[in-house]
Amino acid sequence: MRPASAQPPASAQILLTVPASEMQNGGQPYTMPISITNVSQLGAVTLTITYDPKILKAVSASAHPWMSQGGVTPTFVPKIDAVNGRIDIAIMRPGTVPGASGTGMLAAVVFQGVGAGSSKITITGTALTPESKPITLTVPPPGTIVVK
């Protein structure tokens, strides 16, 4: 058996779940899950989500336990730029442990409708193994959230 560091990094896919129905202006917030599939040895991931701040307000960003595989405590650093409609999320496992593998939820972002209209939700990102080798990430096309 080869050591994990000798395996070539696999391609992984980011999944973003936008609401299937319209949101109400000033109504209930929507929690948008962000998942990853088909990843091997994920040591760190950085994601950038953009949206129209005239239509949506990012209320919060939270980590989910998938990156805690093996009982480690990852670092989770969210930054919400409400003026420009941008959320930056960085999640890193300690450098001395193997990376997370498989499929799971990375984080969730909570949005509130603040203006009538539609907003594209775009996500980009990068991923690295614990040895800082790049992992190819496939991201979904932009989604749309409609606020009435």
N, C-alpha and C positions, 0 to 999 in steps of 0.2 A: 504494500500500500504506500502510495506517495504521500508526503506531508502536505497539509492543506496549502501551504505557501507555494507549492509547485504546480497547483492546478491553475489553468488559465481562468481569469475572471469571466463569468457568464454575463450574457445580456439580461437586463432586468427591465420590468415595465412599471411605470408609475400609473396608478389609477386614481382618478379624482371623481367623486360622486356629487354632481350638482342636483338641486331639487328637481323632481319631475314635474311639479306644478308651480304655479306662480306664487311668489311671496307677497305679503301685504305690506304696504308702506307703513312702518311703525308697528307691524304685527309681530308674531312670534319669530324668534331667531331661528336660523337653520344651521345645524351642525354638518359641515362638509367633511367627510372622512377622506384621508389621503393614505392610500395603501401602496404596497410594492409586491410584485410577484416575480417568481423565477430568479431570485437573487442568490448568489453564493458568496460567502465571506464578505458581507457588508460591514465595513468598519466605520464609515462616516458617510453621511449624505447631507447635501445642502439643497434646499428647494426655494424657489422664488415664485410666488403667486401674485399675479396682478389682476386688478379689477377697477371698475369705474367708481371712484369715491363719491360721485354725485348720486349714485343709485344704491350703493351698498356701503355699510360700515363694518369693518372687521372688529368684532367685539373681543375675541380672544383666540389664542392658539395653544393647544395642549398636546403633550406627548402621550403616546400609548405604549404599553409594556412590551411590544414585540421586540424592540431593540435590546431588551433586558435579558435575552436568551442566555442561559448559563448562569443566571443570578448576578450579572454585572449591573452596575448603575451607569447608564449612558448620560452624557451631558446633553441637555436640550436647551437651545438658545433661540427663542422667537423674537422677532423685531417687527412690529406693525408700524408702517408709515401711512397713517390715515389720510394725510394731505395728498399724497401721490398715488394712493391705492395700491400699495405694495406690502407684501408680507415676506420676510426672509426667515427661513427656519434652518437651523443647523443641528444635526444630531450626530454625536460621536461616541463610539464605544472606547473604553480605555485601550491604549495602543498595544498592551501586552497580551490581550485575550483574542481568541479566534473571532472572526466576524459572524454576524447573524446570517442565517440562511433560510431559504424557503419563501413563504408568502405571509404577509401580515400587514396590520395597520400601523403606519408610522406616526401619524398625528391627526388632529382634527382642528378645523378652523370654524369659528362661529361667526356667521354673518347676520346682520340686521338690515332690512330694507329701509332706506332713508329718503328715497325719491322714486317717483314713477319712471319707468323705462326699462331698458334691458342693459345688462352688463356682461361683457365677455369675461370669462375666468380663464386665465392662461397660467400654465405651470411649466417651469423649466427647472433643471437640476443637474447636479453632478454627484457621483458616488465613487468611493474609494474602498479598497481592501484595507485590512489592518497594516499591510506593508506599503500603503499609499499608491497602489497600482490602480489606474482608472477602471471602473466598471461601466460598460455601455448601458445608458439609460434610454429607454423609449418612453416618451411622454405623450399623453393623449392630445388630440386637437383641442382648441379652445372650446369650453362649454359656455352656455349662456344661462344667466339667471334673469328672470323677468319679475319686476316688482310693479304691482298695481296700486 
